Amino acid sequence: MTGDARDPHLRAGTGVATAGRLPTFLLIGAMKAGTTSLYHYLSAHPQVATPRYKAPEFFVAESNWHRGIDWYRRQFPPPGPEILAVGEASNLYTKYPRYAGVPARIATHLPDVRLVYVVRDPVSRIRSHYQHRVAEGREKAAFAEAVFADPAYLDYSRYALQIEQYLEHFPREQLLVITSEELRSDRQVTMRRVYDFIGVDPDFAPADLDRDFYRTEDRPARSLVPLRVRRGLKRRFPRTRRFKELESNTLSRIRRVTGRSGGRTGPPPRVDIADALRERIGAVLADDVRRLRAHLGPDFDGWGIA
């Protein structure tokens, strides 16, 4: 996604009577860093309102962007008086340079929004990213080859680079960076920080705080529907019942042709990373990890990379 941050359809008073409030916070990634779990814990808070679908993709999908801000507002439920924060999530928000210009678009409509970014040991994130793509049928190369052949693996792990895109448009105090390792090891303390940051009661504890949530577990059959097909349907019928019907019909046809019953063909491939390969990846990312320390504090161990 590139292009002008201006909204071509921005206008007042166009059918927003039943729309909700615009977001006060965004969970911006990173991919394969625990965003689905964090989003679930946020959605569980009684003072938080979220859209029916985790990612309306207003700021990244051109078709949605050109629907205008009123369309985006309608993706959120009208909040009651108990709601203190409204938010959504998409790891596409930190996939620069593939999706360039996202922070500028967000700043255009949500200049005061709070940004939450969860990061993970980059080598572990890359491994999970690779396993995800293999399971989706979108990666055929061996891990050691793929990680340097496709820039996305390393780019999406350049966390400081992603943050710097936002700091061109937002003050540092509107950004909270946490690690998936701290979220996993001390969830209550970490969620207190997140809840406090977005302005809701920090003492709330979700009933399933000890559970991890994985997006792919909830929709395993989707791996049979090619990604290009799903994205095409989303652009034509975004977040509607019609989209669900068309996706289901497409899946049924693929099953009839291939004889596959749905779901993944097996668990993600095991990926053992040799020390030499880890060091090679670390060397590429070391400068970014050093810059990340400014956002995570002096106690950040740099995952042994820097």
Long-range contacts (C-beta under 8 A, 24 or more apart in sequence): 1-59, 1-60, 1-61, 1-62, 1-98, 1-99, 1-100, 1-101, 1-102, 2-100, 2-101, 3-62, 3-101, 5-101, 5-104, 5-105, 5-107, 5-108, 6-108, 7-65, 7-68, 7-69, 7-108, 7-109, 8-66, 8-68, 9-66, 9-67, 9-68, 9-69, 9-70, 10-68, 10-69, 11-68, 11-70, 14-68, 14-70, 15-70, 15-74, 16-70, 16-73, 16-74, 18-74, 18-78, 19-70, 19-73, 19-74, 19-76, 19-78, 20-49, 20-73, 20-74, 20-75, 20-76, 20-77, 20-78, 20-79, 20-86, 21-49, 21-73, 21-76, 21-78, 21-79, 21-83, 21-86, 22-69, 22-72, 22-73, 22-76, 22-86, 22-109, 22-110, 23-76, 23-86, 23-87, 23-88, 23-110, 23-113, 24-85, 24-86, 24-87, 24-112, 24-113, 24-114, 24-198, 24-199, 25-85, 25-86, 25-87, 25-113, 25-114, 25-115, 25-116, 25-197, 25-198, 26-87, 26-88, 26-89, 26-90, 26-93, 26-106, 26-110, 26-113, 26-114, 26-115, 26-116, 27-87, 27-88, 27-89, 27-90, 27-116, 27-117, 27-118, 28-89, 28-90, 28-91, 28-93, 28-94, 28-115, 28-116, 28-117, 28-162, 28-166, 29-90, 29-91, 29-92, 29-93, 29-94, 29-95, 29-117, 29-118, 29-156, 29-162, 30-91, 30-94, 30-117, 30-118, 30-119, 30-120, 30-125, 30-156, 30-157, 30-159, 30-162, 31-91, 31-94, 31-95, 31-125, 31-129, 31-156, 32-91, 32-120, 32-125, 32-128, 32-129, 32-132, 33-91, 33-118, 33-119, 33-120, 33-125, 33-180, 34-118, 34-120, 34-180, 34-183, 34-184, 34-212, 35-89, 35-91, 35-118, 36-213, 36-214, 36-215, 37-183, 37-211, 37-212, 37-213, 37-214, 38-89, 38-116, 38-118, 38-183, 38-194, 39-89, 39-213, 40-206, 40-208, 40-213, 41-187, 41-191, 41-194, 41-206, 41-209, 42-87, 42-89, 42-194, 42-198, 44-206, 44-207, 44-208, 45-85, 45-195, 45-200, 45-201, 45-204, 45-206, 46-82, 46-204, 47-82, 47-83, 47-84, 47-85, 47-200, 47-201, 47-204, 48-83, 48-84, 48-85, 48-86, 48-87, 48-198, 48-200, 49-76, 49-77, 49-79, 49-83, 49-85, 49-86, 49-87, 50-76, 50-86, 50-87, 50-88, 51-75, 51-76, 51-77, 51-88, 52-77, 52-239, 53-239, 54-88, 54-89, 54-90, 55-88, 55-89, 55-90, 55-92, 56-88, 56-90, 56-239, 57-90, 57-92, 57-234, 57-238, 59-90, 59-93, 59-102, 59-105, 59-106, 60-90, 60-92, 60-93, 60-99, 60-102, 61-234, 61-235, 61-238, 63-235, 63-238, 64-238, 65-105, 69-109, 72-109, 75-239, 84-199, 84-200, 85-198, 85-199, 85-200, 87-198, 94-156, 94-159, 94-162, 95-152, 95-155, 95-156, 95-162, 96-155, 96-161, 96-162, 96-165, 97-155, 98-152, 98-155, 102-165, 103-165, 103-166, 103-168, 103-169, 103-170, 104-168, 104-169, 106-169, 107-169, 107-170, 111-170, 112-174, 113-170, 113-174, 114-174, 114-175, 114-176, 114-197, 114-198, 114-199, 115-166, 115-170, 115-174, 115-175, 115-176, 116-176, 116-178, 116-194, 116-197, 116-198, 117-159, 117-162, 117-163, 117-175, 117-176, 117-177, 117-178, 118-177, 118-178, 118-179, 118-180, 118-183, 119-159, 119-177, 119-178, 119-179, 119-180, 119-292, 120-179, 120-180, 120-181, 121-180, 121-181, 121-303, 122-157, 122-159, 122-281, 122-285, 122-289, 122-303, 122-305, 123-157, 123-273, 123-278, 123-281, 123-282, 123-303, 123-305, 125-156, 125-157, 126-153, 126-154, 126-157, 126-281, 127-271, 127-273, 129-153, 129-156, 130-271, 131-268, 131-269, 131-271, 132-216, 132-268, 134-268, 134-269, 135-216, 135-223, 135-264, 135-268, 135-269, 136-223, 136-227, 137-223, 137-226, 138-227, 143-271, 143-273, 144-277, 147-281, 154-281, 154-284, 154-285, 157-285, 157-288, 158-285, 158-288, 159-288, 159-289, 159-292, 160-288, 160-289, 160-291, 160-292, 160-294, 160-295, 161-288, 163-292, 163-295, 164-291, 175-295, 177-292, 177-295, 177-296, 179-296, 179-300, 184-212, 216-264, 220-262, 220-263, 220-264, 221-251, 221-262, 221-263, 222-247, 222-251, 223-263, 223-264, 224-251, 224-254, 224-255, 224-258, 224-260, 224-262, 224-263, 225-250, 225-251, 225-254, 282-306
